[in-house]
Amino acid sequence: MATQYSISGTTAKGIAASVERAVAEGGLGPGDALPPVRRLADELAVSPGTVATAYKELRQRGVLVTRGRGGTVVAAAPAVASRRPPKVPDGLRDLAGGHPDFAFLPDLPALVAPSSGPRSHRSTPRLPRLEERVRAWFDGDGVPSGSVTFAHGALDCVARLLATELRPGDAVAMEDPGYHHLLDLVQAMGLRAIAVAVDDEGMRPEGLREALRGGARAVVCSPRGQNPYGGCFSPARRDALVEVLRQAPEVLVIEDDHAAEIAGAELNSLTEGGLSRWAQVRTVTKYLGPDLRWAAAACDPVTLARHDGRLLLTSGWVSHLLQAAVLALMDDASAKVLVARAEVAYERRRTAFVKELTRRGIPAHGASGMNVWVPVPDESAVVNGLRTRGWWVAAGARFRMAAAPGVRVTVAGLETAQAARLASDFADALGESEATYGG
């Protein structure tokens, strides 16, 4: 336990609040050990059961984890201190943030008034024209569009879907490596993530089968543009995953198609497989603008009712002004041109970088989307080696559960002419790390 912080409290809630406050304020950091239950109980003059209850509550909410004989420690990414990426040092080229190239983002429209006169937002939460546009969007990719809804971004939608289906302690099958904010979200909700390995075709069927046997009640996956690995479902992989999921019809399957328009790959969606419980979530932040915190979801009728019922009890609806802005950009001719150019550019840049790495004998993964995943023996050594050469990339620890080490390189803003230089610097940094750490 960190010596600078003393846990206090005489009730389970008080002890839990003391620990959580210490984590939030930095008095206790990731990996710091907490006192054994009996010792802390003696120090606070409470029963061991009171301390055990406090620790259990904190484990359920993702603040603490238990490591067997290693005792109880602060989680690597505690729910009260989400894994925000480190600040980019001055003078470095940022290839770590996962951001699009802002040159391909359209200008946001001037203030849009969706309609005039009094109206009930709760009775009509979705603008009819945008809902019609969204149905056509899903239909165009073969996703059933009989039931659609809106949310305040993809993470907001996924969180609400999981909250209506699962309770703290329930298990969710998650991609490994996977999107770090989704991993943090699941932990913050007190859910248990079961790692499912991915490859260039996305989530592996055998891993999913094991996760379902392990009690997973929901599955969260990306059909294309997988972050950080770049995988995309092939028709054969889609069919194999559907076959596994048909053996567990009560499990909720959530597809995160966040890079739909710029993924550089066709959609082979699990939603085409006749599953009982499913949702596909799409957002526009990667290609229309990061401030457009809006998402659409197509789902089965039961999932729709549960999602919208929970939405009604909280924010009620997504701002009609925001919906109007999204609709205006979706239908804007110049914005469509920029999105089309972005998809072509990202594919060219991703392919060029992977090709240059391959020429140097470095395996890399980036079948779709804006990112390339490069396996490395030591993440810190490679990140620091590239830093000395002017590049800033993301260490893979933020994205991994059981997967082997790697780094994520966001290539959205990497011109094809720069790919060779980065690959050469990468090879040098990798060589230095292998020489330093014994290969």
Secondary structure as the mmCIF struct_conf table of DSSP 4:
data_model
#
loop_
_struct_conf.conf_type_id
_struct_conf.id
_struct_conf.beg_label_comp_id
_struct_conf.beg_label_asym_id
_struct_conf.beg_label_seq_id
_struct_conf.end_label_comp_id
_struct_conf.end_label_asym_id
_struct_conf.end_label_seq_id
TURN_TY1_P TURN_TY1_P1 THR A 3 GLN A 4
BEND BEND1 THR A 10 THR A 11
HELX_RH_AL_P HELX_RH_AL_P1 ALA A 12 GLU A 25
TURN_TY1_P TURN_TY1_P2 GLY A 26 GLY A 26
BEND BEND2 GLY A 27 LEU A 28
TURN_TY1_P TURN_TY1_P3 PRO A 30 GLY A 31
HELX_LH_PP_P HELX_LH_PP_P1 ASP A 32 ASP A 32
STRN STRN1 ALA A 33 ALA A 33
HELX_LH_PP_P HELX_LH_PP_P2 LEU A 34 PRO A 36
HELX_RH_AL_P HELX_RH_AL_P2 VAL A 37 LEU A 44
TURN_TY1_P TURN_TY1_P4 ALA A 45 ALA A 45
BEND BEND3 VAL A 46 VAL A 46
HELX_RH_AL_P HELX_RH_AL_P3 PRO A 48 GLN A 60
TURN_TY1_P TURN_TY1_P5 ARG A 61 GLY A 62
BEND BEND4 VAL A 63 VAL A 63
STRN STRN2 LEU A 64 THR A 66
HELX_RH_3T_P HELX_RH_3T_P1 GLY A 68 GLY A 70
STRN STRN3 THR A 72 VAL A 74
BEND BEND5 ALA A 76 ALA A 77
TURN_TY1_P TURN_TY1_P6 ALA A 79 VAL A 80
BEND BEND6 ALA A 81 ALA A 81
HELX_LH_PP_P HELX_LH_PP_P3 ARG A 84 PRO A 89
TURN_TY1_P TURN_TY1_P7 ASP A 90 GLY A 91
STRN STRN4 ARG A 93 ASP A 94
BEND BEND7 ALA A 96 GLY A 97
HELX_RH_3T_P HELX_RH_3T_P2 PHE A 102 PHE A 104
BEND BEND8 LEU A 105 LEU A 105
HELX_LH_PP_P HELX_LH_PP_P4 PRO A 106 PRO A 109
BEND BEND9 ALA A 110 ALA A 110
HELX_LH_PP_P HELX_LH_PP_P5 LEU A 111 LEU A 111
BEND BEND10 GLY A 117 GLY A 117
TURN_TY1_P TURN_TY1_P8 HIS A 121 SER A 123
BEND BEND11 THR A 124 THR A 124
BEND BEND12 ARG A 126 ARG A 126
HELX_RH_AL_P HELX_RH_AL_P4 PRO A 128 ASP A 139
TURN_TY1_P TURN_TY1_P9 GLY A 140 GLY A 142
BEND BEND13 GLY A 146 SER A 147
STRN STRN5 VAL A 148 ALA A 151
BEND BEND14 HIS A 152 GLY A 153
HELX_RH_AL_P HELX_RH_AL_P5 ALA A 154 GLU A 165
TURN_TY1_P TURN_TY1_P10 PRO A 168 GLY A 169
STRN STRN6 ALA A 171 ASP A 176
BEND BEND15 PRO A 177 PRO A 177
HELX_RH_AL_P HELX_RH_AL_P6 HIS A 180 ALA A 188
TURN_TY1_P TURN_TY1_P11 MET A 189 GLY A 190
STRN STRN7 ARG A 192 ASP A 199
TURN_TY1_P TURN_TY1_P12 ASP A 200 GLU A 201
STRN STRN8 GLY A 202 MET A 203
HELX_RH_AL_P HELX_RH_AL_P7 PRO A 205 ARG A 213
TURN_TY1_P TURN_TY1_P13 GLY A 214 GLY A 215
STRN STRN9 ALA A 216 CYS A 221
BEND BEND16 PRO A 223 GLY A 225
TURN_TY1_P TURN_TY1_P14 ASN A 227 TYR A 229
HELX_RH_AL_P HELX_RH_AL_P8 PRO A 235 LEU A 245
TURN_TY1_P TURN_TY1_P15 ARG A 246 GLN A 247
TURN_TY1_P TURN_TY1_P16 PRO A 249 GLU A 250
BEND BEND17 VAL A 251 VAL A 251
STRN STRN10 LEU A 252 ASP A 256
TURN_TY1_P TURN_TY1_P17 HIS A 258 ILE A 262
BEND BEND18 ALA A 263 ALA A 265
HELX_RH_3T_P HELX_RH_3T_P3 LEU A 270 GLY A 273
BEND BEND19 SER A 276 ARG A 277
STRN STRN11 TRP A 278 THR A 283
TURN_TY1_P TURN_TY1_P18 THR A 285 LEU A 288
TURN_TY1_P TURN_TY1_P19 PRO A 290 ASP A 291
STRN STRN12 ALA A 295 CYS A 299
HELX_RH_AL_P HELX_RH_AL_P9 PRO A 301 LEU A 313
TURN_TY1_P TURN_TY1_P20 THR A 314 SER A 315
BEND BEND20 TRP A 317 TRP A 317
HELX_RH_AL_P HELX_RH_AL_P10 HIS A 320 MET A 330
TURN_TY1_P TURN_TY1_P21 ASP A 331 ASP A 331
HELX_RH_AL_P HELX_RH_AL_P11 ALA A 333 ARG A 359
TURN_TY1_P TURN_TY1_P22 ARG A 360 GLY A 361
STRN STRN13 HIS A 365 HIS A 365
BEND BEND21 ALA A 367 MET A 370
STRN STRN14 ASN A 371 PRO A 375
BEND BEND22 PRO A 377 PRO A 377
HELX_RH_AL_P HELX_RH_AL_P12 GLU A 379 ARG A 387
TURN_TY1_P TURN_TY1_P23 THR A 388 GLY A 390
STRN STRN15 TRP A 391 TRP A 392
STRN STRN16 ALA A 394 ALA A 395
HELX_RH_3T_P HELX_RH_3T_P4 GLY A 396 PHE A 399
BEND BEND23 MET A 401 ALA A 403
HELX_LH_PP_P HELX_LH_PP_P6 ALA A 404 PRO A 405
STRN STRN17 GLY A 406 THR A 410
TURN_TY1_P TURN_TY1_P24 ALA A 412 GLY A 413
HELX_RH_AL_P HELX_RH_AL_P13 THR A 416 TYR A 437
TURN_TY1_P TURN_TY1_P25 GLY A 438 GLY A 438
#
